[in-house]
């Protein structure tokens, strides 16, 4: 059949003239940039904080840029130069910056016809979602998880936004478990990351690593503590001082750090008698004893293959701990007084430190030690990226972009990329986009939420940081109490309401039934918060959002697949926009359907051919897409097999 060239010519002209924004230049982002210029896009702006690794440079076939990896220069420099080799006439503007900075305001977003996300964390996704809603610019979301991936289109008033469905919070662990009684490798890895910050980074009182004497399980005699907890020398003695201050006083002496963390603190834990009545007691390590193994035949390395996949043994990790401490000490000294390091899974010294510290603690608490590869996956809350998955998803993003620029937004779909073909032999499964949720606290006409908290115990600072910024994703909130006087509780202007931070909400007359108007002018976003005073919240729970994500998703009517859509043709996709149910840890999404076209939310839980239920998670948060299961398919008993974290 003859195809008219008119629409194609108009589309080509549109591509060369329109301005598009790409947020993120990691695994998906680098592939996406290449696809965009090869498709005909000429005006591209990129905002990213990514630092390149070898995998990213492989995506763009620029092995010569390995030098950039070693110098830790911006991945944008690598990506831009490489992409321009494909199309020298393309105009690419790169910003090595955070998209959440104030200069990228609503007016900035209005400069573009289309925004494409290639992000790896929920906070940035939420922010871009709100900015695109405020600017009324179409957004294409995407993510990958190993062999799995998804793409979706978000259009104000037409589709669900990224936050239409509540998402479960990131899994956390009680402080006493991390500090006193770890029972899983992840507990030791979290402890090691906390330790990095306590020694070299920004100290956080909530990330303390010393033994927790406030552990509710404790039952021990304080009078016996001093006699039973020994120390290697006076510098290594257990004192109630800042971990960083103590480390500085020793000159970051690796031996003293080792004996303090893995000997003295452990001996201190052993004085807490009740903790070990039903648990196996930890075994302290001594530096001098360990060093005897270093020069003997008892040094062991298990595992085969790449170096990162080997387990070194206690002696090997003690040496790695020492080397990494010395390297990090030098890096800190080079930055000058008062400097801090930031933990990065792609920074070798930082990763060496966490690998060594976590494994030594695992050994102390009788756990099998892990390879550097495994610890990096858990510490970074990531899975190894699959280049072909990123390539497929990047291609789907461009296909959805072409539909939008052709004026066919109604033809956009959510596309899921599966690990195995579904019963219709499809790896790519398209789903209809869901309409906006009437109860969404972001894209509803009048966003409103209800929060349960204790007004006599909740500080203004906690309202600002933990509720408005962390839970509701705001950047610079202003809060006014609807009390008839317009009392300003929180101001985004620096220093204006700082004196309020240490006061309780009740000090400002906030009580059961009070209403707070919250504005974030950067996001052009207003939220009405209804306060419910509650004195019987669960232990360690500071607040609850009424109607937030339940533990189990509701079961919807049977889902259907689009019979008229060929693989990779009428595609679209959704990141984890639907999160009506938190999944067990690191599940992934598998979509199976052989009926009529389903919506993206009803595709949220499916049975892969092997029978395992899986859900897709966010890489940073472990969030699950709220994927609802079909009535005609029972759940598998084991929900945790073959788990994978998303999104990339």
C-alpha positions, 0 to 999 in steps of 0.5 A: 500500500502507498503511504502518504509522505506528507505526515512523515515530512511534517513529523520530521520537521517537528522533530528537528524544530522541537525542544525536548528535555531528558532527565538522567543520563545513566543506563537508559539515558545514554541509549535514549540520547543516541536514539533521539539524535538518530531519529531526527531530534536536533534540540535536546537538553539533558540534566543529570548528576550521573557519573560515568561507569564503564557500562554507560560508555559501552552503551555509546561504544566509546571505550576511548572515554574510559579515562573519564571514568577514572577522572570521575568527570560528568557522564554528560561530557561523555554522552554529549561527545559520543552522541554528536558523532552520530549527528554533528548538527544536533544541538545538545545542551548538558547540565551536570546538576540536580533537576530539583535545584530551584533554577529548573522551575516551571518556566524552565519546563515550559520551554520544552514540548516533551520531557523524558525521564531516565531516573533512578530514584523516587524523589526526583521522579516525584519532582519531575512529575509535579513540574510537568503537571504544573507546566502542562508538558507531557512526560514519558516515564521509564525504568528497568529491572534486569531483564524487565522494563516499562515505559509510560506516558503521563499527560495532565488531565488525561492519564494517571500521574506518577503519584496517583497511586500511593507507594509503600515507604522504603523498608527500614530496620529498627536501630537496635537491630542494626546496632545490637542484634543483626540477623541478616546480611542486609543489617550488616550492610546498612550498619557499614553504610552508617559507619561510613557516614559517621566516620567520613560523611555527614553525621546523622543521629539516626545512623548511630553504629555504637551499641544501643543501650536503650534496646528494649530487650536489654536486661543487664547489670550496669555495675558489671559493665566496666569490668566486663567490657575491655578495650585495646588501649585508651584511644580504643576505649568505649566513650560517649563521644562522637564516632567521628571525633573519636576517629579524628583523635586517633588520626583515623588509625585503622588498627584502633578503628578495627579493634574499637568496632569489631572487638571492644564494641562487641565485647560491650554487647556481650555484657547485655546478657538478655540479648544472647539468651536465645541468640548465638552470641557474637564473637569479637575479632582482634587485629593481632590475632587476625594478622597471624592469618594474613601470613599463614596458609589460613587465608582463604578466598572462596568463589570463582570468576571475577574478582568482585565475585570472590569472598576474601575471608576474615584476613582478606577483609581486615586488610581491605578495611585497613587500606580503605580507611587509609585511602578515605582518610587521605581523600578527606584530608585533601578536601580540607578542614570540615570536609565530608565525603559522600558515599557512592556505590561507584566510588571504589574506596567507599565500596571497599570500606562498606564491603570490608566492614559489612563482611567483618560484622557478618563474620562476628554474628555468624553469617556467611560473608558476601562478595563485593558484587553482592554487597554492592547490589544490596548497598546500592539497592540495585541490580546489575543493568542489562544493556539490551533491556535499557536499549529496548526501553530507550527505543520504546520511549522514542516511539511514544515520543513520536506518537505525542509529537504526531498529536496521537496522545490517545494512542499511547500505551503503557508497555511492559517488557517481560523476562519470558514470553507470555502465553501469546508469545509476547515479550512486550505487552501494551496496556491502556493508560489509566485516567487520573485518580480523583483522590490523588494528592498531586494531580487532583483539582484540589489536592488534600490529605489527612494525616494522623499524628500526636500534636503534643509530640510532633515537632515543626521540624518533623512536619517539614522534613519527614512529612512534607519533604520526605513523605509528600515530596516537597522541596521548599514548603511554606505552611500556613495554619487555617486559624483565621489569622493566617499564622505562618508555621513554616517559611521557605525563606531561610531563617524566617521561621527557624525558631519554630523548628524546635516547638511542638505543633500544639504550641501553635494551637494545632489540634484535632481537626486543624487544617494546614495550607502547604504551598511549594512555589517551586513545584507550583503545588498546593496541598491542604493537610487535615490534622487528626490528633492521635495518641495511640500510634504504633511504636516508632510510628510518628505519623500515618497518612489516612488512606495510604497504601494497604498491605495487600492490593485489591483484586480487580476484574480480569485484565485484557490485552490489546489484540490489535497491537503488535510488539513494540508498535502501539507501546507506552509504559508506566514506571511504577505509577500504581502502587496500591500494594507494597510487595515483598522485598525485591519483586518484579513485574511479569505481565501475562494476558491473552485477552482484550487490552487491559489498563496499566493498573490492572496489569500490575500483578500477573503470573509468569509462566513459571507460576511466581507472582512478581511485582516491580520495585523502585531501585532507590526505595524498593517500592512496588508497582501496585499490580493487581492480580487476576481473579482466574490465577491463584498466587504462588505460595512463595513471593520472594523467589527470583526477586529483583529491584527496579527501576534503573 
